[in-house]
Amino acid sequence: MANRVRKAIFPVGGMGTRFLPATKAMPKEMLPVVDRPLIQYAVDEARAAGIEQFIFVTGRGKSAIEDHFDHSIELENLLAARHKSDILDDLRETLLPPGDIAYVRQQEPLGLGHAVWCARNLVGNEPFAVLLADDLIQSDTPCLKQMVDVFTETGGNVIAAMEVPDAHTSRYGIIDAGGAKGDVRPVQALVEKPAPGTAPSNLAVIGRYILTPDVFDELSRQETGAGGEIQLTDAMARLIGRQPFHGLAFEGQRFDCGDKLGFLEANIAFAMARDDLGEGTREMIRRLGEEFA
């Protein structure tokens, strides 16, 4: 088994029902945060972490994602003819090298675990990353790069985690780290959406994973869990104790872009962080605050 994380899976087969009607004809992963779609942020994060092969697990109606990462000859020629080289350079940065990108269809919406399992033959016998585009992370060092650095030291499985208020633990998968402290904590158990007051910690799992290929054997059981779906959390939990398993309390701010308010917050935060938009965004917020106070 290779000891370097070269491949990443992007499960993008979901329907995006919480953003209807915007997602009726457009994949939710193509919703823009400022001027780039969510999936582009995830791919750029993976590239910054050294990922070389990008595997998209798609569903029906997701062709816009394939088109986004492909050449648009007519548009590129138009921009070149109008001498808009800066925009053309930005456009070309979205492209991935030929052969480094692959698509596999998840034919039924059977859960995140099933989506990851669909990519098993493309991953093979090596560690791999999983990135959920809904979880957008703003950080100085890309979140997956932080995780790869931990993986280099620990091997095994590494999952991204963040501390959440005790009142919110029932919304997440929660790590039982046995009371350990620090940024890197051993995972002793995973508890999916524990009942209020029963969570073993307030360290919640979010949509970044580095996993060993052994998880495919667990997913091959096709056992259903919460919601009648094949859960990735259940398969990961069965690896605990068999191989190294750590949670990383990463540096950065996570935005839940599967939620409308989280998506709106992400747009504001990313706009404020830009040199060309930051001052104008702050002024807009001040003005709106005064108007709606």
C-alpha positions as CSV (number, residue, x, y, z in Angstrom):
1,M,0.0,0.0,0.0
2,A,1.3,3.4,-0.9
3,N,2.2,5.7,2.0
4,R,1.3,9.0,0.3
5,V,-2.1,10.5,-0.3
6,R,-2.4,10.9,-4.0
7,K,-6.1,10.5,-4.7
8,A,-9.2,12.3,-3.6
9,I,-12.9,11.4,-3.9
10,F,-15.5,14.2,-4.3
11,P,-19.0,12.9,-3.7
12,V,-21.2,15.2,-5.7
13,G,-24.3,13.1,-6.4
14,G,-26.6,14.8,-4.0
15,M,-29.8,16.5,-5.1
16,G,-29.4,19.8,-3.2
17,T,-33.0,19.9,-2.2
18,R,-32.4,22.5,0.5
19,F,-31.5,25.0,-2.2
20,L,-34.4,24.5,-4.6
21,P,-35.4,26.0,-6.9
22,A,-31.8,27.3,-7.5
23,T,-30.6,23.7,-7.8
24,K,-33.4,22.4,-10.0
25,A,-31.1,22.6,-13.1
26,M,-27.7,23.3,-11.5
27,P,-25.7,21.1,-9.1
28,K,-25.5,22.4,-5.6
29,E,-21.7,22.1,-5.8
30,M,-21.8,24.7,-8.6
31,L,-23.4,27.3,-6.3
32,P,-20.9,30.3,-6.2
33,V,-19.2,31.7,-3.2
34,V,-18.4,35.1,-4.5
35,D,-17.2,34.2,-8.0
36,R,-16.1,30.5,-7.7
37,P,-18.3,27.4,-7.3
38,L,-18.1,25.4,-4.1
39,I,-16.5,22.4,-6.0
40,Q,-13.7,24.6,-7.2
41,Y,-12.7,25.5,-3.6
42,A,-12.6,21.8,-2.7
43,V,-10.5,20.9,-5.7
44,D,-8.1,23.8,-5.1
45,E,-7.8,22.6,-1.4
46,A,-6.9,19.1,-2.6
47,R,-4.4,20.4,-5.1
48,A,-2.7,22.4,-2.4
49,A,-2.4,19.2,-0.3
50,G,-0.6,17.4,-3.1
51,I,-3.5,15.4,-4.6
52,E,-2.8,14.2,-8.1
53,Q,-5.9,12.3,-9.1
54,F,-9.4,13.7,-8.7
55,I,-12.4,11.3,-8.6
56,F,-15.9,12.7,-8.8
57,V,-18.8,10.5,-7.8
58,T,-21.7,12.0,-9.7
59,G,-25.4,11.5,-10.3
60,R,-27.9,12.5,-12.9
61,G,-27.9,16.2,-13.8
62,K,-24.3,16.8,-12.8
63,S,-22.8,17.5,-16.3
64,A,-22.1,21.1,-15.4
65,I,-19.4,19.9,-13.0
66,E,-17.7,18.0,-15.9
67,D,-18.0,21.1,-18.1
68,H,-16.6,23.4,-15.4
69,F,-13.3,21.4,-15.3
70,D,-13.0,21.2,-19.1
71,H,-11.9,23.6,-21.8
72,S,-14.5,26.1,-23.1
73,I,-12.8,26.8,-26.5
74,E,-15.3,29.4,-27.6
75,L,-15.1,31.3,-24.4
76,E,-11.3,31.1,-24.2
77,N,-11.0,32.3,-27.8
78,L,-13.4,35.2,-27.1
79,L,-11.5,36.3,-24.1
80,A,-8.2,36.1,-26.0
81,A,-9.6,38.1,-28.9
82,R,-10.7,40.8,-26.5
83,H,-7.4,40.8,-24.7
84,K,-8.9,39.9,-21.4
85,S,-5.8,37.9,-20.4
86,D,-6.4,38.2,-16.6
87,I,-9.8,36.6,-16.8
88,L,-8.5,34.0,-19.3
89,D,-5.7,33.1,-16.8
90,D,-8.2,32.7,-14.0
91,L,-10.3,30.5,-16.3
92,R,-7.4,28.3,-17.2
93,E,-6.5,27.8,-13.6
94,T,-9.7,25.8,-13.1
95,L,-8.5,23.1,-15.5
96,L,-7.0,19.8,-14.4
97,P,-4.4,18.0,-16.4
98,P,-5.6,15.4,-18.9
99,G,-5.9,12.0,-17.2
100,D,-5.9,13.4,-13.7
101,I,-9.7,13.6,-13.4
102,A,-12.3,10.8,-13.5
103,Y,-16.0,10.5,-13.0
104,V,-18.0,7.5,-11.8
105,R,-21.8,7.5,-11.5
106,Q,-23.6,6.7,-8.2
107,Q,-26.7,5.2,-9.7
108,E,-28.8,5.2,-6.5
109,P,-28.8,7.8,-3.7
110,L,-27.8,5.3,-1.0
111,G,-25.7,7.5,1.3
112,L,-22.2,8.9,1.6
113,G,-20.7,5.5,2.4
114,H,-22.2,4.1,-0.8
115,A,-20.8,7.1,-2.8
116,V,-17.3,6.5,-1.5
117,W,-17.6,2.8,-2.2
118,C,-18.5,3.5,-5.8
119,A,-15.0,4.9,-6.3
120,R,-13.2,1.8,-4.9
121,N,-11.8,0.5,-8.3
122,L,-10.4,3.9,-9.1
123,V,-8.7,4.3,-5.7
124,G,-7.2,0.8,-5.5
125,N,-5.0,-0.2,-2.6
126,E,-3.7,3.1,-1.2
127,P,-4.8,5.8,1.2
128,F,-7.1,8.4,-0.1
129,A,-8.9,11.6,0.8
130,V,-12.6,12.5,0.8
131,L,-13.8,16.1,0.5
132,L,-17.4,17.3,0.9
133,A,-17.8,20.5,-1.0
134,D,-20.6,21.6,1.3
135,D,-18.1,22.1,4.0
136,L,-16.1,25.2,2.9
137,I,-13.1,25.9,5.1
138,Q,-11.3,29.3,5.3
139,S,-7.8,28.9,6.7
140,D,-4.2,30.0,6.3
141,T,-3.0,26.5,5.6
142,P,-5.6,24.4,3.6
143,C,-7.4,22.0,5.9
144,L,-6.5,18.9,3.8
145,K,-2.8,20.0,3.8
146,Q,-3.0,20.1,7.6
147,M,-4.4,16.6,7.6
148,V,-1.8,15.2,5.2
149,D,0.9,16.5,7.5
150,V,-0.7,14.6,10.4
151,F,-1.1,11.5,8.2
152,T,2.6,11.6,7.4
153,E,3.4,11.4,11.1
154,T,0.6,8.9,12.2
155,G,-0.4,6.9,9.2
156,G,-3.8,5.2,9.3
157,N,-7.0,7.3,9.2
158,V,-7.3,11.0,9.9
159,I,-10.6,12.9,10.1
160,A,-11.1,16.7,10.4
161,A,-12.9,17.8,13.5
162,M,-14.1,21.0,15.2
163,E,-15.4,21.9,18.6
164,V,-19.1,22.7,18.6
165,P,-21.3,24.0,21.5
166,D,-22.6,21.2,23.7
167,A,-26.1,22.1,22.7
168,H,-25.2,21.3,19.0
169,T,-23.6,17.9,19.4
170,S,-26.8,16.1,18.5
171,R,-26.4,17.5,15.0
172,Y,-23.0,15.8,14.2
173,G,-21.0,12.7,14.3
174,I,-18.9,13.1,17.6
175,I,-15.5,11.8,18.4
176,D,-14.8,10.0,21.6
177,A,-11.1,10.9,22.2
178,G,-11.0,9.4,25.8
179,G,-10.5,12.9,27.3
180,A,-7.3,13.6,25.3
181,K,-6.5,17.2,24.6
182,G,-4.5,18.9,21.8
183,D,-5.0,19.4,18.1
184,V,-4.4,15.7,17.2
185,R,-6.5,13.3,19.3
186,P,-6.8,9.5,19.2
187,V,-10.2,8.4,18.1
188,Q,-11.6,5.7,20.4
189,A,-15.1,5.8,19.1
190,L,-17.5,7.6,16.7
191,V,-21.0,8.4,17.9
192,E,-23.4,9.5,15.2
193,K,-25.7,12.4,16.4
194,P,-25.8,11.5,20.1
195,A,-28.9,12.3,22.1
196,P,-28.6,15.7,24.0
197,G,-26.5,15.4,27.0
198,T,-24.9,12.0,26.1
199,A,-22.1,13.1,23.8
200,P,-18.6,11.9,24.8
201,S,-17.0,15.2,23.7
202,N,-17.9,18.3,21.8
203,L,-15.5,17.4,18.9
204,A,-17.6,17.1,15.7
205,V,-16.6,15.4,12.5
206,I,-16.8,17.5,9.4
207,G,-16.4,16.7,5.7
208,R,-12.7,16.0,5.3
209,Y,-11.3,12.5,5.6
210,I,-8.1,10.6,4.9
211,L,-8.8,6.9,5.0
212,T,-7.1,3.6,4.3
213,P,-8.5,1.3,1.6
214,D,-9.6,-1.1,4.3
215,V,-12.7,1.0,4.6
216,F,-13.9,-0.3,1.2
217,D,-14.1,-3.8,2.7
218,E,-16.4,-2.5,5.4
219,L,-18.5,-0.6,2.9
220,S,-18.8,-3.7,0.8
221,R,-21.1,-5.1,3.5
222,Q,-23.7,-2.7,2.1
223,E,-25.1,-2.5,5.6
224,T,-27.5,0.4,6.2
225,G,-27.5,2.7,9.2
226,A,-29.1,6.0,10.0
227,G,-31.7,7.1,7.5
228,G,-31.6,3.7,5.8
229,E,-28.4,4.7,4.1
230,I,-24.9,3.2,3.9
231,Q,-23.1,5.4,6.3
232,L,-19.4,6.2,6.0
233,T,-19.2,6.8,9.8
234,D,-20.3,3.2,10.5
235,A,-17.6,1.8,8.2
236,M,-14.9,4.1,9.8
237,A,-16.0,3.1,13.3
238,R,-15.2,-0.6,12.5
239,L,-11.6,0.4,11.7
240,I,-11.0,1.9,15.2
241,G,-8.6,-0.2,17.2
242,R,-7.4,-2.1,14.1
243,Q,-5.2,0.7,12.8
244,P,-4.2,4.2,13.7
245,F,-7.1,6.6,13.8
246,H,-6.9,10.3,14.7
247,G,-9.0,13.4,14.7
248,L,-7.5,16.8,13.8
249,A,-8.9,19.9,15.4
250,F,-7.9,21.9,12.3
251,E,-7.0,25.6,12.1
252,G,-9.6,27.6,10.3
253,Q,-13.3,28.5,10.0
254,R,-15.7,26.0,8.6
255,F,-18.9,27.2,6.8
256,D,-21.8,24.8,6.3
257,C,-22.8,25.7,2.7
258,G,-25.5,23.0,2.7
259,D,-27.4,25.5,4.9
260,K,-28.7,28.8,3.5
261,L,-27.4,30.9,6.4
262,G,-24.1,29.1,6.3
263,F,-23.8,29.7,2.6
264,L,-24.6,33.4,3.0
265,E,-22.1,33.7,5.8
266,A,-19.4,32.1,3.6
267,N,-20.1,34.5,0.8
268,I,-19.6,37.5,3.2
269,A,-16.5,36.0,4.9
270,F,-14.8,35.2,1.6
271,A,-15.7,38.6,0.1
272,M,-14.3,40.4,3.2
273,A,-11.0,38.5,2.9
274,R,-10.4,39.7,-0.6
275,D,-8.4,42.8,-1.4
276,D,-10.8,43.9,-4.2
277,L,-14.0,43.3,-2.3
278,G,-13.2,43.6,1.4
279,E,-13.7,47.3,1.9
280,G,-16.8,47.4,-0.2
281,T,-18.3,44.4,1.6
282,R,-17.7,46.0,5.0
283,E,-19.3,49.2,3.9
284,M,-22.3,47.3,2.6
285,I,-22.7,45.4,5.9
286,R,-22.6,48.7,7.9
287,R,-25.2,50.3,5.6
288,L,-27.5,47.3,5.8
289,G,-27.1,47.2,9.5
290,E,-28.2,50.8,9.8
291,E,-31.1,50.3,7.4
292,F,-32.5,47.2,9.2
293,A,-31.6,48.1,12.8
